[in-house]
Amino acid sequence: MKGSILAMNKNKVVLASFCILASAVIFSACRDKQSTGLEYARNMYDPLAYNPDQPNPNPSFKGQTAQTPPAHTTPVGFDSYEYPNTKEGYEAAGAALVNPFPANEKNLAAGKHYFTVFCAPCHGEKGDGQGHLVKIEKISGIPSYHGDATSSRGGNMKDLTAGKIYHTIMYGLNNMGSHASQLSPEERWKVVMYVQQLQKIQ
């Protein structure tokens, strides 16, 4: 009997101690709202390397972690495009640029795929300016690639050269945003190839 009472008292002491300790932890955690609490492995939170967008105290870095590339160099895989986003750049691209890819079935199929994914929601699958976004009246004024539709830059849409189409994909025009980040140069040229097929529809 005496032993069971001692055991009960011992259990109560342990439970009370646990409650006091838990309360102390909870209240100490609520004291500083900016604190992240205890951290088990600090070096997993703080990187050893400097962040590229932060200053670097190392003298060889000249105060800048992300170094400026040497002059006249380009990143690996980067394709430069020297025509500016101006009317003059548009006309120059239209006169000078030629599609470097042959118009074969494989390239046209790829162009149709990219056109369907990126262009058809507005321009329509047939290039008639009646994509599903136009039909639900989200946007308007999308010109057709065939017929007598005119470009906002002048001339008929069916007469646009490969360079002018490429330039428009590169920079966008009016409500159309640039697709340079969505499509690689090769993919853009394949879209151009397919658009020029749509231009032939009567």
TORLUM-730180 format. One record per atom (N, C-alpha, C): residue in one letter; x, y, z. Coordinates in steps of 0.1 Angstrom, whole numbers, plus 5000, padded with zeros to 4 digits. Each point is the difference from the previous one (the first is absolute). Layout:
// residues N
AXYZ/...
This chain:
// residues 202
M500849885000/M499250125000/M500950135000/K501049995009/K500950125001/K500850014987/G500449894994/G500750004988/G499250064988/S498749965000/S499250054989/S499850155001/I499950055013/I499850155002/I501350074995/L501149945004/L501350074995/L500150004985/A499649894994/A500049994985/A499150114994/M498850015006/M499050104995/M500650145002/N500650035011/N500650135003/N501250034990/K500849894997/K501150024991/K499450034986/N499049934996/N499450034986/N499450155000/K499450045011/K499550145000/K501250104999/V501149975007/V501250095000/V500550014985/V500149884994/V500550004986/V499150084991/L498749975001/L499050074992/L500050155002/A500150045013/A500150145003/A501250074995/S501249935001/S501250054995/S500050024984/F499449904994/F499850014985/F499150114996/C498950025007/C499150124997/C500750135002/I500850015011/I500750135003/I501150024989/L500749904996/L501050014990/L499450044986/A498949934997/A499350034987/A499550155000/S499450045011/S499550145001/S501150104998/A501249975007/A501150094999/A500550014985/V500049894993/V500550004986/V499050084991/I498749975002/I499050074992/I500050155003/F500150055012/F500050145003/F501350064995/S501149935001/S501350064995/S500050014985/A499349914993/A500050004986/A499150124995/C499050045008/C499150114996/C500650145003/R501150005007/R500550135005/R500650084988/D500749944991/D500650074989/D499449954987/K499150084993/K499449954988/K500949994988/Q501150075001/Q501049994989/Q500949885001/S500049935012/S500949895002/S499549884992/T500949924995/T499749884993/T500149885010/G500350035012/G500149905010/G501449935000/L500149895006/L501349925000/L500349944987/E501250014995/E500449944988/E501049895002/Y499749894995/Y500849885002/Y501350004993/A500050044987/A501350004993/A500050144992/R500750105007/R500050134994/R500550014986/N501149924997/N500650014987/N499149954989/M498949945003/M499049964990/M499250124996/Y499950105008/Y499250124998/Y500850114993/D501350015005/D500850104995/D501049944990/P499950044987/P500949944990/P501450065002/L501049914996/L501450045001/L500450104989/A499449984989/A500350084988/A499250135001/Y500550114994/Y499350135000/Y498949994989/N498950075003/N498950014991/N500450084988/P499649974988/P500550084988/P499550145000/D498950035007/D499550144999/D500450085012/Q500949955008/Q500550075012/Q501450044999/P500450115007/P501450045000/P500949895005/N501350014995/N501049905004/N501250075005/P500449975013/P501150075006/P501449954994/N500049904993/N501249944995/N500650104990/P501350045002/P500650114991/P500049964985/S500249874997/S500149964986/S498750014993/F498950015008/F498750014993/F499650154998/K500850095005/K499750144999/K498650045005/G499649945011/G498850045006/G498749944994/Q500149924989/Q498949954993/Q500149854998/T499049925005/T500149865000/T499849954985/A498950044994/A499749974986/A500850094991/Q501049944994/Q501050084992/Q499450034987/T500450124995/T499650054987/T500949924989/P499349944990/P500849924991/P501050094992/P501049944995/P501050084992/P499350054988/A500650114995/A499450074988/A500049904988/H499050014991/H499949934987/H499949855003/T499449965011/T499749865002/T498549975001/T499649894997/T498649965001/T499849875008/P499049995008/P499849875007/P499849884991/V500449885004/V499849884993/V498649984996/G499749984988/G498649974995/G499250134998/F500650125001/F499350124998/F500150044985/D498850044995/D500050054986/D499750155000/S500950074994/S499750155000/S499150034989/Y499250115002/Y499150054991/Y500250154999/E500650044989/E500450144999/E499050104995/Y498749964998/Y499050094995/Y499250065012/P500050135001/P499350065012/P498549994999/N499350025011/N498650005000/N499450134996/T500350044987/T499550124994/T499449974987/K499450104994/K499449994986/K501149974991/E501250075001/E501149984992/E500649865001/G500149965013/G500549865002/G499149904994/Y498750025001/Y499049914994/Y500249994985/E500150124993/E500250004986/E501349944995/A501150035008/A501349944997/A500049855001/A499349955011/A499949855002/A499249944988/G498950074996/G499249954989/G500849994987/A500950094998/A500750004987/A501249905001/A500649985012/A501349935000/A499849855005/L499149985009/L499949865006/L499349904990/V500649884999/V499549894993/V500049885009/N498949924999/N499949885008/N501149904997/P500949975009/P501149914998/P499649854999/F498849975003/F499649865000/F499249964988/P500249884994/P499349964988/P498549985004/A499150034990/A498649985002/A499649864997/N500349905009/N499749864998/N498949965010/E499549884999/E498949965008/E500350005015/K501249965003/K500450005014/K500050145007/N500650094993/N500050145005/N498750065000/L499149984990/L498750055000/L499149945011/A500249875003/A499349945011/A500450065013/A501350025002/A500450075012/A499550145001/G500050074989/G499550145000/G498550005003/K499349914995/K498549995003/K499849975015/H500849915005/H499949975015/H500250135008/Y501150074998/Y500350125007/Y499050114998/F499550014988/F498950104997/F498849975007/T499649875001/T498849965007/T500150035015/V501149975005/V500250035015/V500150145003/F500850084993/F500350145004/F499250114992/C499549974988/C499450104992/C498549984998/A499649884998/A498649974997/A499050055010/P500350015013/P499050055009/P499450144996/C500950084993/C499550134995/C499850004985/H501049954993/H500050014985/H499149894994/G499649905007/G499149894995/G500949904993/E499549875000/E500849894994/E500250024985/K499150074993/K500150024986/K500750144997/G500450075010/G500650134998/G499050114996/D498749985003/D499050094996/D499650115011/G500850005011/G499850105010/G498849965009/Q499549885000/Q498949965007/Q500349895010/G501050025008/G500449915011/G498950005011/H500149905009/H499049995010/H500050125010/L501150075002/L500050125008/L499250114994/V500050004986/V499250104993/V498649975001/K499649874999/K498649955000/K499450025014/I500750005010/I499450035013/I500250145004/E500350084990/E500050155001/E501050055011/K501149935001/K501150055009/K500850114993/I500249984987/I500850094993/I499450024986/S500450104993/S499450034987/S501150064991/G499750014987/G500950074991/G501249914995/I499849875001/I501149914995/I499849984985/P501150044992/P499850004986/P500249854995/S499449984988/S500249874994/S501250004991/Y500749884999/Y501249994991/Y499649994985/H498849984997/H499649994986/H498950104997/G499650014987/G499050094996/G500650144999/D499150105003/D500450144998/D500350075014/A500349925010/A500350065013/A501350085000/T500050115006/T501250094999/T500750005014/S501350024999/S500850005012/S499950155006/S500250015013/S500050135006/S501250084996/R501049934995/R501250074995/R500050034985/G498849964994/G499950034986/G500149884991/G499349994989/G500149884991/G499149895005/N499749914990/N499249885004/N500749905008/M499349935009/M500649905008/M500549884991/K499349974989/K500449894992/K501350034993/D500450134999/D501350034993/D501250025010/L499849985013/L501150015009/L501149914997/T501250055000/T501249924997/T500449925013/A500849904998/A500549915011/A500650095011/G500850104996/G500850085009/G499050085009/K498950054994/K499150095007/K499249915010/I499749884996/I499249915009/I501049965012/Y501249974997/Y501049975010/Y500250115010/H500150124995/H500250125008/H498850025009/T498849984995/T498850015009/T500049905011/I500349874996/I500149905011/I501050045010/M501150054996/M501150045009/M499650115010/Y499450104995/Y499750125009/Y498550015003/G499149944993/G498650025002/G499550134993/L498750025000/L499450124993/L498650025006/N499750125003/N498750045006/N499749915012/N498949924999/N499649915012/N500849885000/M500749974990/M500849875000/M501450035007/G500349925010/G501250025007/G501249934993/S501250025004/S501149944994/S500049855004/H500449914990/H500149865002/H501449955000/A501050105002/A501449964999/A500449915011/S499350015012/S500449915011/S499349864999/Q498950004993/Q499349874998/Q500549914989/L500550074989/L500449924988/L501550034998/S500849904997/S501450024996/S500050054986/P501150054995/P500150054987/P499649904989/E500449875002/E499649904991/E498549985000/E499450005012/E498649985001/E499250124993/R500650125002/R499350124994/R500049994985/W501149954994/W500149994986/W499049894995/K499849905007/K499149904996/K498550055001/V499850085010/V498650075000/V499950094988/V501050084997/V500050084988/V499749924988/M500649894998/M499849914989/M498549964999/Y499449965012/Y498649964999/Y499150124998/V500350125005/V499250114998/V500050044985/Q501149984993/Q500150034986/Q499149904992/Q499849885005/Q499149904994/Q498650055002/L499750065012/L498650055002/L499750124991/Q501150084997/Q499850124992/Q499549964986/K500249874996/K499649964986/K498649964999/I499349995012/I498649964999/I499250114994/Q499149974991/Q499250104993/Q498750035008/
